[in-house]
Amino acid sequence: MPATLKDKIDHSALPEHIAIIMDGNGRWAKQHGKIRTFGHQHGVEAVRDTAEACAELGIKYLTLYAFSTENWVRPKYEVNALMTLLVSTISAETKTLLKNKIRLLTIGDISKLPADCRKSLNECMEKTKNLDRMNLVLALNYSSKWEIAEAARTIAGKVEAGELKSKDVDEKLFASFLSTAGMPDPELLIRTSGEYRISNFLLWQIAYAELHFTPVLWPDFRRNDVYQAIIDFQKRERRFGGIKPVTKQHA
Ligand code: FPP
């Protein structure tokens, strides 16, 4: 049998955490002569295939940028459609997450999401909270500047209240106040649709991440694109500011 892309992956050097900026749903819909929400609907298939591929490979964290704090300015019908899609997808996929031992987590301010959306997310997070094959992290109403400002505000409050000393504020402590507290930083960040931007996503956490940009529009993204990104990642020389390549990020 000819070697597949998957065969080219070194399973001993997998990233522990992959983060993805899913982009291009609107353009994909336009290419198909449809309205933007059609692209989001088809984006769900890409989410499913990507999550399945990552879980099968043994990736421990997959973080998807599903809705940014900036996305609220989109037309109301599109925001509503995205929220409805989120509710229906979470409800429909909970069984699959349970079967595959995948834990659902969120980052971002979900208190601002519609009530039915919060309900289905909370129910799914509760049902999957003890699963540990892979963590599927949805960034919802998330932006990195928001998260960093929130952490700074909380820390400042604790200093004011005498619970923390300003001299104790270092990188480790600061990171423990981010919404990703306890998660490893992503080693690989993928952005689809040929855009070369980070768009306010995990700015602190991607300090040493390898960046992979692909022209594929999100609804067309499939497991082979995940494999290709990992193969490219494994070809990179990771030095973390040093001289020799190292495979794992220093603690
Ligand atoms: C970016 O494409 C995509 C989004 C803002 C939403 C992503 C949402 C999904 C894939 C659907 C549901 C997700 C989950 C996790 C169930 P865009 O609209 O910015 O595309 P454009 O740049 O071509 O306009």
Residues whose N, C-alpha, C, O or C-beta is under 5 A from the ligand:
A	BS01	FPP	M22 D23 G24 N25 G26 R27 W28 H40 G43 V44 V47 Y65 A66 L85 L86 T89
